[in-house]
Amino acid sequence: MPEPVWWQRGIVYQIYPRSFMDSNGDGIGDLPGIRQRLDYLTWLGVDAIWISPVYPSPMADFGYDISNYVDIHPVFGTLEEFDRLLAEAHQRGLKLILDFVPNHTSDQHPWFLESRSSRTNPRRDWYIWADPRPGGGPPNNWLSDFGGTAWEFDERSGQYYYHAFLREQPDLNWRNPAVCQAMHDVLRFWLRRGVDGFRVDVIWYLIKDDQLRDNPPNPAYSEGEPPHHAVLPLHTADRPEIHAVVAGLRRVIDEFTDRVLIGEIYLPIERLVSYYGADLSGAHLPFNFQLIQTQWNARAIAALIDSYEAALPPGGWPNWVLGNHDKSRIATRIGAAQARAAAMLLLTVRGTPTMYYGDEIGMTDVPIPRHLLQDPFERNVPGIGCGRDPERTPMQWDASPGAGFTTGRPWLPFAPDWQETNVATQAGLSGSILTLCRRLIALRRAEPALAVGSYSPVHSEGDVLAYIREGSGRRFLVALNLASRPAQLTMPAGATARMLLTTYLDREGEIAPSLLPLRPDEGVILDLSQ
Ligand code: GLC
């Protein structure tokens, strides 16, 4: 195997910039704020930060509606501030990954304003326009992910435009070579500035059916699901032509050395892995969100890891994600005790881990009172849990009134428990989840076997998930009790196993008996090397 590169060895940490650190008291996080917290990130031990969009935007979807791809929104700072952040990150050995949103622009982007201005405008075909269906109404049954039809009627030109998300987010037409060219140049603009790669927003959405055929109904749809699940996205996502588009993005990345292409993709494993591309010509890391979607129990997760490992193409590098700015936080999904086992899983299973800011201190979803709602998804599709504000609340740095995040009024409220659940408090506690995460990261950095070694499952009973990581002459057994009752694991015959780290942060150095008892929710890493 060739020497692993940084995005294979390293840990990615996602920053939602509105909520990480506010340097100017406006209640919204910004780039200088991130810069002020770089020392925290190196103390924690992560290798790369991915920053959700910071470009000029009307903020209809909090930055995922971009009106200028090559500048910084004033609320976050300036291009100069960005360069300074990048330089200071690099000085510390931290990589910086930007969010690239190629599927759609803002409806205020000059390209769309031109496109909309008339049917004959040269940029008309930069977006997806279609006539009303005979007799009137939207061209077909395609639905917006954020509720309602995906087609918006433009009175002036008498046609509809397609938007997979908000009507303020018209989809670009990636079948148009001029669009590809312009967007490739956006990548080059940032790559030349020195960014280390991109996380590409909804990469599997970029190409839609050119005949605009209706999507089939979803027979499994039930009340209470988001309304767009009523049809199957057969003609609006994961089209065969997508792989040529992804390969085009990858070629631009490869014009520069040592950069990474990550794709946001919610698809079943067998479809997901196709985004590595033929002969690995696609994304380096098609994001693997299976841990967010799979039931949290040892059987399901063991089966998941097996099928993912089996599905990877030769040379395809695995990756794992526990949470992000669109999904309920891990500590809310599985509880505080299991969140510690989850951290051990994320940081010891084979593949690049992506951590979501705040999960390292066990932040939970924060219920948002109606009058403070921000997320347009919740406004459009109220009451069934679509809202994403709860997992986007500000980082809790300390126990002060502004949680060390702001001197002003935060754009979203803090969790009620911020006075205990914060970095400053937990950094001083030897048993905290923050201490656990930091120790796990340090161990992973010190022991290449845990980062880039081989993976083999260990047969286990009941609630225990167990596996071995091996490489560089070292061998580790990880055993995770994924339930809140005691369990046990039969140790491999003949092995002397010394406890290296447990999620309870005790028992270190003990030699494991042949039948190893595990406490409720306990995870352990054992050294089998001797
Ligand atoms: C992605 C982003 C999400 C955004 C959507 C539309 O799923 O992660 O936050 O709303 O794309 O850009």
Boltz pocket constraint, residues with backbone or C-beta under 6 A from the ligand:
constraints:
  - pocket:
      binder: B
      contacts: [[A, 61], [A, 64], [A, 65], [A, 101], [A, 165], [A, 201], [A, 202], [A, 264], [A, 325], [A, 326]]
      max_distance: 6.0
